[in-house]
């Protein structure tokens, strides 16, 4: 786990950080030409800039599994995240001897949990070099190199042979895709006949009203703060899976399964006094932002660090608002099968 000083020491040089930050923000500055079409066309650049800027902040504030989870009263965030990951392994039927693909694996936190839990071999696909570097070290430290591997590849065009995997999963990752149907079709190509694809997708729910100014602002805040081209609605995920060729599609918004007292966004608001929870909370983000500002003033942190952290704060606030209104979910669960014939 990083300390804040570690995060800022790892940051890229000031001039480069500022350039990347401004370039990333340009993708969402619609008055300056940053449109949905621009983000979809240059999604590789946008997403890579985003994760170059925020990966260390993510690890510092959240851990090595960059996703949310259903929560139940009395359950810790760490336990809920592990359960959320192992549920996918269970639904995929992973076991020793099976080969699985992790689409958009981040630094490999979920991959390590799933491989250790199931005994399956997992290949993580990621197009961000820094995250792969971080992930490979963590796999070595966990002594899981016999089960876990990384491959630098665009998940829209994965350099692997047809029908080479028994199953695949994606955890809050394919929302970065410029065309989800095409992304799912690439997964279909790689699965053996009868293979299964499961995942959790970021979506606007059917409660989202594109004519509502507040709803549109929340959607834009999530997209801008989380490196997304354009969020789909839940029914569009089912349509994209079917259009890609999958069958036996099962889907539901599992965010609704959490207890009323422990919604998925609770860690972003703050639900305990522990140091780990404080880092991810609203109060913790304000404290961190003040520390980043102070360190930047004294040239300990690169110039531009405040800007990066500022859009992460805005993203968290938009996620909370979307969750409270029920117009956004980070865990639209799906399970689908590649036809045997």
C-alpha positions as CSV (number, residue, x, y, z in Angstrom):
1,X,0.0,0.0,0.0
2,X,1.3,3.4,-0.9
3,X,1.7,6.3,1.5
4,X,0.8,9.7,0.1
5,X,4.4,10.7,-0.2
6,X,5.1,7.5,-2.2
7,X,2.3,8.5,-4.6
8,X,3.7,12.0,-5.2
9,X,7.3,10.8,-5.5
10,X,6.2,8.3,-8.2
11,X,4.4,11.0,-10.1
12,X,5.7,12.0,-13.5
13,X,7.8,15.2,-13.9
14,X,5.8,18.5,-13.5
15,X,5.8,19.6,-17.1
16,X,4.8,16.2,-18.4
17,X,2.2,15.8,-15.6
18,X,0.7,19.2,-16.5
19,X,0.6,18.3,-20.2
20,X,-1.1,14.9,-19.6
21,X,-3.6,16.4,-17.2
22,X,-4.6,19.2,-19.6
23,X,-4.7,16.7,-22.6
24,X,-6.9,14.4,-20.5
25,X,-9.3,17.2,-19.5
26,X,-9.5,18.4,-23.1
27,X,-11.3,15.1,-23.9
28,X,-14.2,16.3,-21.7
29,X,-14.1,20.0,-22.4
30,X,-16.9,20.0,-24.9
31,X,-16.6,23.8,-25.5
32,X,-13.1,23.1,-26.6
33,X,-14.1,20.3,-29.0
34,X,-14.0,17.4,-26.5
35,X,-17.0,15.3,-27.7
36,X,-18.2,11.8,-27.2
37,X,-16.9,11.0,-30.7
38,X,-13.5,12.4,-29.8
39,X,-13.3,10.2,-26.7
40,X,-14.3,7.1,-28.6
41,X,-11.9,7.7,-31.4
42,X,-8.9,8.4,-29.1
43,X,-10.0,6.2,-26.2
44,X,-6.6,4.5,-26.0
45,X,-4.8,7.8,-25.4
46,X,-7.5,9.1,-23.0
47,X,-7.6,6.0,-20.9
48,X,-3.9,5.6,-20.8
49,X,-3.4,9.3,-19.7
50,X,-6.1,8.8,-17.1
51,X,-4.5,5.7,-15.5
52,X,-1.0,7.2,-15.7
53,X,-2.3,10.0,-13.6
54,X,-4.5,8.2,-11.1
55,X,-3.3,4.7,-10.5
56,X,-1.2,5.5,-7.5
57,X,-4.0,7.7,-6.0
58,X,-6.3,4.7,-6.5
59,X,-4.0,2.3,-4.6
60,X,-3.4,4.8,-1.9
61,X,-7.1,5.5,-1.3
62,X,-8.8,2.2,-2.2
63,X,-6.3,-0.7,-2.5
64,X,-5.3,-3.0,-5.4
65,X,-8.8,-4.0,-6.6
66,X,-10.2,-0.9,-8.4
67,X,-13.9,-1.6,-8.1
68,X,-16.9,-1.4,-5.8
69,X,-18.9,-4.2,-4.3
70,X,-22.2,-5.0,-2.7
71,X,-22.1,-4.5,1.0
72,X,-23.9,-6.0,4.0
73,X,-24.1,-4.6,7.5
74,X,-21.1,-5.7,9.6
75,X,-19.0,-6.6,6.5
76,X,-15.8,-4.8,5.9
77,X,-15.0,-3.2,2.5
78,X,-12.0,-5.5,2.0
79,X,-14.2,-8.6,2.7
80,X,-17.0,-7.4,0.4
81,X,-14.5,-6.8,-2.5
82,X,-13.1,-10.3,-2.1
83,X,-16.6,-11.9,-2.0
84,X,-17.6,-9.8,-5.1
85,X,-14.6,-11.2,-7.0
86,X,-15.0,-14.8,-5.8
87,X,-18.7,-14.7,-6.8
88,X,-17.5,-14.3,-10.5
89,X,-15.2,-17.3,-10.1
90,X,-18.1,-19.3,-8.8
91,X,-20.5,-18.3,-11.6
92,X,-17.8,-19.0,-14.2
93,X,-17.2,-22.4,-12.7
94,X,-13.5,-21.8,-12.5
95,X,-11.3,-24.7,-11.2
96,X,-7.7,-26.0,-11.6
97,X,-6.9,-26.7,-15.2
98,X,-9.2,-24.0,-16.7
99,X,-7.9,-20.9,-18.5
100,X,-9.6,-17.6,-17.9
101,X,-9.2,-14.1,-19.4
102,X,-9.4,-10.9,-17.2
103,X,-10.5,-8.0,-19.5
104,X,-9.0,-4.8,-18.2
105,X,-7.2,-6.2,-15.2
106,X,-5.8,-3.1,-13.6
107,X,-2.9,-3.9,-11.3
108,X,-4.3,-7.4,-10.9
109,X,-5.9,-7.4,-7.4
110,X,-9.0,-9.3,-8.6
111,X,-7.0,-11.7,-10.7
112,X,-4.9,-12.7,-7.7
113,X,-7.9,-13.3,-5.6
114,X,-9.7,-15.3,-8.3
115,X,-6.7,-17.4,-9.2
116,X,-5.9,-18.2,-5.5
117,X,-9.6,-19.0,-4.8
118,X,-10.2,-21.2,-7.9
119,X,-6.9,-22.6,-8.9
120,X,-7.6,-21.4,-12.5
121,X,-4.9,-19.8,-14.7
122,X,-5.8,-16.2,-15.4
123,X,-4.4,-13.9,-18.1
124,X,-4.9,-10.2,-17.5
125,X,-5.3,-7.9,-20.4
126,X,-4.3,-4.3,-19.9
127,X,-3.1,-1.5,-22.2
128,X,-1.4,0.6,-19.5
129,X,2.3,-0.1,-19.1
130,X,2.6,1.3,-15.6
131,X,-0.2,-0.8,-14.2
132,X,1.3,-4.0,-15.7
133,X,4.6,-3.1,-14.1
134,X,2.9,-2.7,-10.7
135,X,0.8,-5.9,-11.2
136,X,3.7,-8.1,-12.2
137,X,5.6,-7.2,-9.0
138,X,2.5,-7.9,-6.9
139,X,2.0,-11.3,-8.5
140,X,5.6,-12.2,-7.8
141,X,5.3,-11.0,-4.2
142,X,2.1,-13.2,-3.9
143,X,4.0,-16.2,-5.4
144,X,1.3,-16.6,-8.0
145,X,3.4,-16.5,-11.2
146,X,2.3,-20.1,-12.0
147,X,-1.4,-18.9,-12.3
148,X,-1.3,-15.2,-13.1
149,X,0.1,-13.4,-16.1
150,X,-0.3,-10.0,-17.8
151,X,-0.4,-9.1,-21.4
152,X,-0.2,-5.5,-22.8
153,X,-3.0,-5.4,-25.3
154,X,-6.0,-3.3,-26.4
155,X,-9.1,-5.2,-25.3
156,X,-10.7,-4.2,-28.6
157,X,-8.1,-6.3,-30.5
158,X,-6.5,-8.9,-28.2
159,X,-3.4,-10.7,-29.6
160,X,-4.5,-14.2,-28.7
161,X,-5.7,-17.1,-30.8
162,X,-9.4,-17.8,-31.5
163,X,-11.1,-20.1,-28.9
164,X,-8.2,-20.2,-26.5
165,X,-10.0,-19.5,-23.2
166,X,-12.6,-21.5,-21.2
167,X,-14.1,-18.3,-19.7
168,X,-13.6,-14.6,-19.3
169,X,-14.6,-11.8,-17.0
170,X,-14.5,-8.0,-16.8
171,X,-14.9,-6.0,-13.6
172,X,-15.9,-2.4,-14.1
173,X,-13.5,-2.2,-17.1
174,X,-15.3,-2.4,-20.4
175,X,-17.1,0.8,-19.7
176,X,-13.9,2.3,-21.1
177,X,-14.6,0.7,-24.5
178,X,-15.6,2.9,-27.4
179,X,-18.0,0.2,-28.7
180,X,-19.2,-2.3,-26.2
181,X,-20.7,-4.6,-28.7
182,X,-17.4,-4.8,-30.6
183,X,-15.5,-5.4,-27.3
184,X,-17.9,-8.2,-26.4
185,X,-17.5,-9.7,-29.9
186,X,-13.7,-9.8,-29.3
187,X,-14.3,-11.7,-26.1
188,X,-16.6,-14.1,-27.9
189,X,-13.9,-14.8,-30.5
190,X,-11.5,-15.8,-27.8
191,X,-13.8,-18.2,-25.9
192,X,-14.2,-21.9,-26.7
193,X,-17.7,-22.9,-27.8
194,X,-19.8,-23.1,-24.7
195,X,-17.5,-20.7,-22.8
196,X,-18.9,-18.2,-20.3
197,X,-18.4,-14.5,-20.0
198,X,-19.3,-12.7,-16.7
199,X,-18.8,-9.2,-15.5
200,X,-19.9,-6.1,-13.6
201,X,-20.6,-3.1,-15.9
202,X,-20.8,0.6,-15.1
203,X,-24.2,1.9,-16.4
204,X,-26.8,4.5,-16.1
205,X,-30.0,2.8,-14.9
206,X,-33.5,3.1,-16.3
207,X,-34.1,5.9,-13.8
208,X,-31.7,8.1,-15.7
209,X,-33.5,10.9,-17.6
210,X,-31.3,12.6,-20.3
211,X,-33.6,15.6,-20.2
212,X,-32.9,16.2,-16.5
213,X,-30.1,18.8,-16.1
214,X,-28.9,17.3,-12.8
215,X,-28.9,13.8,-14.2
216,X,-26.8,14.9,-17.2
217,X,-24.3,16.7,-14.9
218,X,-23.9,13.6,-12.7
219,X,-23.3,11.5,-15.8
220,X,-20.7,13.9,-17.2
221,X,-19.0,14.1,-13.8
222,X,-18.6,10.3,-13.7
223,X,-17.3,10.2,-17.2
224,X,-14.9,13.0,-16.8
225,X,-13.6,11.8,-13.4
226,X,-13.2,8.2,-14.4
227,X,-11.8,8.1,-18.0
228,X,-15.0,7.1,-19.8
229,X,-16.1,7.8,-23.4
230,X,-19.9,7.6,-22.8
231,X,-21.9,5.6,-20.2
232,X,-24.5,3.2,-21.6
233,X,-27.8,2.3,-19.9
234,X,-28.4,-1.1,-18.5
235,X,-30.6,-2.3,-21.3
236,X,-28.0,-1.4,-23.8
237,X,-25.6,-3.9,-22.2
238,X,-28.0,-6.7,-22.8
239,X,-28.4,-5.6,-26.4
240,X,-24.6,-5.4,-26.9
241,X,-24.1,-8.9,-25.6
242,X,-26.8,-10.3,-27.8
243,X,-25.6,-8.3,-30.8
244,X,-22.1,-9.7,-30.2
245,X,-23.4,-13.2,-30.5
246,X,-23.8,-14.3,-26.8
247,X,-26.8,-16.4,-25.7
248,X,-28.4,-17.4,-22.3
249,X,-27.9,-13.8,-21.1
250,X,-28.6,-13.3,-17.4
251,X,-28.4,-9.8,-16.0
252,X,-29.4,-7.7,-13.0
253,X,-28.3,-4.6,-11.1
254,X,-26.7,-6.3,-8.0
255,X,-26.1,-2.8,-6.5
256,X,-29.7,-3.2,-5.3
257,X,-28.7,-6.3,-3.3
258,X,-26.8,-4.3,-0.7
259,X,-28.3,-3.6,2.7
260,X,-30.0,-0.2,3.0
261,X,-27.4,0.8,5.6
262,X,-24.4,-0.2,3.5
263,X,-24.9,1.0,-0.1
264,X,-22.0,0.4,-2.5
265,X,-21.0,4.1,-2.4
266,X,-20.8,4.3,1.4
267,X,-17.0,4.0,1.5
268,X,-16.9,7.2,-0.6
269,X,-18.9,9.0,2.0
270,X,-17.1,7.4,5.0
271,X,-18.3,4.5,7.1
272,X,-15.8,4.0,9.9
273,X,-12.9,5.7,11.7
274,X,-10.2,3.3,10.4
275,X,-7.3,4.8,8.4
276,X,-8.1,2.8,5.3
277,X,-11.8,3.9,5.3
278,X,-10.8,7.5,6.0
279,X,-8.6,7.6,2.9
280,X,-11.5,6.7,0.6
281,X,-14.1,8.9,2.4
282,X,-15.2,12.4,1.6
283,X,-13.4,13.8,4.6
284,X,-10.3,11.9,3.7
285,X,-10.3,13.2,0.2
286,X,-10.4,16.8,1.5
287,X,-7.5,16.1,3.9
288,X,-5.5,14.5,1.1
289,X,-6.2,17.4,-1.2
290,X,-5.0,19.9,1.4
291,X,-1.8,17.8,1.9
292,X,-1.2,17.6,-1.9
293,X,-1.7,21.4,-2.2
294,X,0.9,21.9,0.6
295,X,3.4,19.5,-0.9
296,X,3.0,21.1,-4.3
297,X,3.6,24.5,-2.9
298,X,6.9,23.4,-1.4
299,X,7.8,21.5,-4.7
300,X,7.7,18.1,-3.0
301,X,4.8,17.2,-5.3
302,X,4.9,17.9,-9.1
303,X,3.0,20.8,-10.3
304,X,-0.4,19.6,-11.5
305,X,-0.9,17.1,-8.7
306,X,-3.7,19.2,-7.2
307,X,-5.6,19.2,-10.5
308,X,-5.4,15.4,-10.8
309,X,-6.7,15.0,-7.3
310,X,-9.4,17.6,-7.8
311,X,-11.0,15.7,-10.7
312,X,-10.9,12.5,-8.6
313,X,-12.8,14.4,-5.8
314,X,-15.4,15.6,-8.4
315,X,-15.7,12.0,-9.7
316,X,-16.3,10.6,-6.2
317,X,-19.0,13.3,-5.5
318,X,-20.7,12.4,-8.9
319,X,-20.7,8.7,-8.0
320,X,-22.3,9.3,-4.7
321,X,-24.9,11.5,-6.2
322,X,-25.6,8.9,-8.9
323,X,-25.9,6.2,-6.4
324,X,-28.2,8.1,-4.0
325,X,-30.6,9.0,-6.9
326,X,-30.4,5.4,-8.2
327,X,-29.5,6.6,-11.7
328,X,-26.1,5.0,-11.8
329,X,-24.7,1.5,-11.0
330,X,-21.1,0.3,-11.1
331,X,-22.2,-3.3,-10.9
332,X,-24.7,-4.3,-13.6
333,X,-24.0,-8.1,-13.4
334,X,-24.1,-10.2,-16.6
335,X,-23.5,-13.8,-17.4
336,X,-23.6,-14.9,-21.0
337,X,-22.6,-18.0,-23.1
338,X,-20.9,-18.5,-26.4
339,X,-23.0,-20.9,-28.5
340,X,-21.6,-24.4,-28.9
341,X,-22.5,-24.6,-32.5
